[in-house]
Amino acid sequence: MLKLGMHVDNWRHFDVSYEVPCQFAADNGMEYVEFGTIDGDYFVQALGYNPHIPLHSDPLELKAYLDSLGLKVSQLDAAYPMSTPQGQSRGIGYTTRSIQFAKALDCPCVDTTDGSKKPAGYTDDEVMGLIKQYYRVVLDWAERYDIIINIEPHGPYTTDPDTMEQILGFFDSPYLRINFDTGNTFIAGQDPVAFVKRFRDKISHCHIKDVSEELAKAVRGGETGIACSVAAIGEGVNAENIAGCIELLKDADWDGVLSIECEAAPGTVEQSLEWLRKEIAR
């Protein structure tokens, strides 16, 4: 069953706390929200001008608030780049703390990814060694806590389907899966529909974002990921691909959350919701 949610990151540029997107989700009949995580203190968030969640805050307090709105958490975003040397010293702890937080929230999965660029001075084989060790450690935690670790296509390794398959093949674990992203795969020059067709048995969560024509002309094939789209879902050049991905997921009786990623300019998320609901119903 395809369910609708959204990332609170849609409100990051609007300098608001998480209550604003959560209330929006509840008011617009959505079931799920997705949170970014902060491993430490960020003064902007502490002052109420950022929607993401510090991992030292109380997850049960957050859960009680979400329960009061009838919302669930589809995923925690802890995407510290695991393809960098710092992924060993910083990323592993960040991800394992997110796993603990997710468990307390009854959130089923935690999102991870690689860096936007290949690390200088490292061969691809060396980077794959870093990635393998990162997942060796965090999967131990994931299996004990019964939390899925998703890999999001976002950088040069994960947006390459062959390399993604290699990473998934490091460990034979049902807890290592994919958070598919329609926008990142498209902007990296890949075919999002072909990506879903190849990996749909491994997909446990989706980021849905369109791409404006201007952005596609400027960076497609030169970048591997984008943040929240400025285009509403359905009005950009990736709309046909998104529709195709939804059809493939429906045909496979996929059960998961389509998490909207578009900037929350007036009417944009509402327009995205309307388009997605029509596509799902169709």
C-alpha positions in Angstrom: 0.0 0.0 0.0 1.4 3.4 -1.0 1.2 5.9 1.8 1.9 9.6 1.8 4.3 11.5 4.0 6.7 14.4 3.8 10.2 15.4 5.0 10.2 18.3 7.5 13.3 19.5 5.6 10.8 21.1 3.2 10.5 23.9 5.8 14.3 24.3 6.5 14.6 27.5 4.5 11.6 29.0 6.2 13.2 29.2 9.7 10.5 27.4 11.7 10.4 24.6 14.2 9.2 21.1 13.5 5.7 21.9 14.9 4.9 23.9 11.7 5.4 21.1 9.2 3.9 18.5 11.6 0.7 20.6 12.0 0.6 21.1 8.2 0.8 17.3 7.7 -2.0 16.7 10.1 -4.2 19.5 8.6 -3.7 18.0 5.1 -4.6 14.5 6.0 -1.1 13.0 5.8 -0.1 9.9 7.8 3.6 10.3 8.1 6.4 12.8 8.6 10.2 12.3 8.2 12.7 14.0 10.4 16.3 15.0 9.8 18.5 14.5 12.8 21.2 16.7 14.5 23.9 14.9 16.4 24.7 17.6 19.0 23.5 21.2 19.4 22.7 23.7 16.7 21.8 27.2 18.0 19.4 27.9 15.1 17.4 24.8 16.0 17.5 25.6 19.7 16.1 29.0 19.0 13.2 27.5 17.1 14.3 28.3 13.6 15.1 24.8 12.2 12.7 21.8 11.9 15.2 19.0 12.5 15.5 16.9 15.7 18.6 16.7 18.1 19.4 13.2 19.0 19.9 14.2 22.7 16.2 15.4 22.9 13.5 13.1 24.4 12.1 10.8 21.7 9.1 9.9 23.9 8.1 13.5 24.3 8.3 13.9 20.5 6.2 10.7 20.0 3.5 11.9 22.4 3.3 15.1 20.4 3.0 13.2 17.1 0.4 10.9 18.6 -1.7 13.9 19.5 -1.7 14.9 15.8 -2.3 11.3 14.6 1.1 11.2 12.9 3.8 8.5 12.6 7.5 8.9 11.6 8.3 7.1 8.4 12.1 7.5 8.6 14.9 9.4 10.4 17.4 11.0 8.1 20.9 10.5 9.4 22.7 10.8 6.1 26.3 11.6 7.3 28.4 10.7 4.2 29.6 7.1 4.9 32.0 7.2 1.9 34.4 9.7 3.6 37.1 8.9 6.1 35.1 10.9 8.7 32.3 8.3 8.2 34.2 6.0 10.5 34.8 8.4 13.3 31.7 10.6 13.0 29.1 8.8 10.8 29.0 5.5 12.6 28.2 7.1 16.0 25.7 9.4 14.3 23.9 6.5 12.7 23.8 4.3 15.7 22.4 7.0 17.9 19.8 7.6 15.2 18.9 3.9 15.4 18.3 4.2 19.1 16.2 7.3 18.7 14.2 5.6 15.9 13.4 2.6 18.1 12.0 4.9 20.8 9.8 6.6 18.2 8.5 3.4 16.6 10.1 4.6 13.4 11.0 1.7 11.1 14.1 3.0 9.3 17.1 5.2 9.2 18.5 6.8 6.1 22.2 6.8 5.1 24.1 7.9 2.0 27.5 8.7 0.5 29.2 12.1 0.1 28.4 14.4 -2.8 32.0 14.0 -4.1 34.6 11.3 -4.1 37.1 11.8 -1.2 40.4 13.2 -2.4 43.4 10.8 -2.1 41.3 7.6 -2.0 40.9 5.0 -4.7 37.4 3.7 -5.4 38.5 0.3 -3.8 39.6 2.1 -0.7 36.3 4.0 -0.5 34.3 0.8 -0.9 36.3 -0.6 2.0 35.2 2.4 4.2 31.6 1.9 3.1 31.7 -1.9 3.9 33.1 -1.3 7.4 30.5 1.4 8.0 27.7 -0.9 7.2 29.3 -3.8 9.1 29.1 -1.8 12.3 25.7 -0.1 11.9 24.0 -3.3 10.7 24.9 -5.0 14.0 22.9 -2.2 15.7 20.1 -2.3 13.2 19.5 -6.0 13.6 19.5 -5.8 17.4 17.1 -2.8 17.3 15.0 -4.2 14.5 15.5 -1.0 12.4 16.1 -1.0 8.6 19.1 0.9 7.4 18.3 2.5 4.0 20.9 3.6 1.5 19.8 6.7 -0.4 21.1 7.3 -4.0 22.7 10.8 -3.5 26.4 10.7 -4.3 28.7 9.3 -7.0 28.7 5.8 -5.6 25.0 5.3 -4.7 23.5 6.9 -7.8 25.5 4.4 -9.9 23.2 1.3 -10.1 26.1 -1.1 -10.4 27.9 0.3 -7.4 24.6 0.4 -5.4 24.2 -3.3 -6.2 27.8 -3.9 -4.9 27.1 -2.1 -1.7 23.9 -4.0 -1.1 25.7 -7.2 -1.8 28.3 -6.7 1.0 25.9 -8.1 3.5 23.0 -10.6 3.2 20.7 -8.8 5.5 17.0 -7.9 5.3 17.9 -4.8 7.3 20.0 -3.2 4.5 17.7 -1.6 1.9 17.1 1.5 -0.2 15.5 4.8 0.3 14.9 5.5 -3.4 15.0 9.2 -4.5 13.4 10.2 -7.8 15.1 13.6 -7.9 18.7 12.5 -7.1 18.7 9.6 -9.6 17.3 11.9 -12.3 19.8 14.7 -11.7 22.7 12.2 -11.7 21.7 11.3 -15.3 20.1 8.0 -14.4 16.6 6.8 -15.4 14.5 6.7 -12.2 12.1 4.2 -13.6 14.9 1.8 -14.6 16.4 2.2 -11.1 13.1 1.2 -9.5 12.7 -1.7 -11.8 16.1 -3.0 -10.9 15.9 -2.5 -7.2 12.2 -2.5 -6.2 12.6 -5.6 -4.1 15.1 -3.7 -2.0 13.2 -0.4 -1.7 11.7 0.3 1.7 11.1 4.1 1.6 10.9 6.7 -1.2 11.8 10.4 -1.5 9.6 11.9 -4.2 10.9 15.1 -5.8 10.5 16.7 -9.2 13.1 18.8 -10.9 12.6 22.1 -12.5 13.5 22.5 -16.2 16.1 25.2 -15.4 17.9 23.0 -12.8 17.9 20.0 -15.1 19.4 22.0 -18.0 22.1 23.4 -15.6 23.3 20.4 -13.7 21.8 17.1 -14.9 24.7 14.6 -15.3 27.1 16.9 -13.5 25.6 16.6 -10.0 24.4 13.5 -8.1 21.9 15.0 -5.7 19.7 17.9 -4.9 17.9 19.1 -1.7 14.2 19.8 -1.7 13.0 20.7 -5.2 11.7 24.2 -5.8 9.2 22.7 -8.3 6.0 21.2 -7.1 5.8 17.5 -7.8 4.1 17.1 -11.1 5.1 20.4 -12.6 8.8 19.6 -13.4 10.6 17.6 -16.0 10.7 14.6 -13.8 7.0 14.2 -13.5 6.6 11.4 -16.1 9.4 9.4 -14.4 7.7 9.8 -11.0 4.4 8.5 -12.4 6.3 5.6 -13.9 7.9 4.7 -10.6 4.6 4.8 -8.8 3.1 2.4 -11.4 6.0 0.0 -10.9 5.5 0.1 -7.1 1.8 -0.4 -7.4 2.3 -3.3 -9.7 4.6 -4.9 -7.1 2.1 -4.3 -4.3 4.8 -2.3 -2.6 4.0 -1.3 1.0 5.7 1.9 2.0 5.8 5.7 2.3 6.3 8.2 -0.5 7.9 11.1 1.3 7.4 14.5 -0.4 10.5 16.6 -0.8 9.7 20.1 -2.2 10.2 23.5 -0.7 7.2 24.6 1.3 6.5 27.8 -0.7 2.9 28.8 -0.5 0.8 26.1 -2.3 3.7 24.0 -3.4 3.3 21.0 -1.0 -0.4 21.2 -1.4 0.0 21.0 -5.2 2.4 18.1 -4.8 -0.1 16.3 -2.6 -2.9 16.7 -5.0 -0.9 15.4 -7.9 0.4 12.4 -6.0 -3.0 11.5 -4.8 -4.3 11.5 -8.3 -1.4 9.4 -9.5 -1.8 6.9 -6.8 -5.6 6.6 -7.4 -5.1 6.3 -11.2 
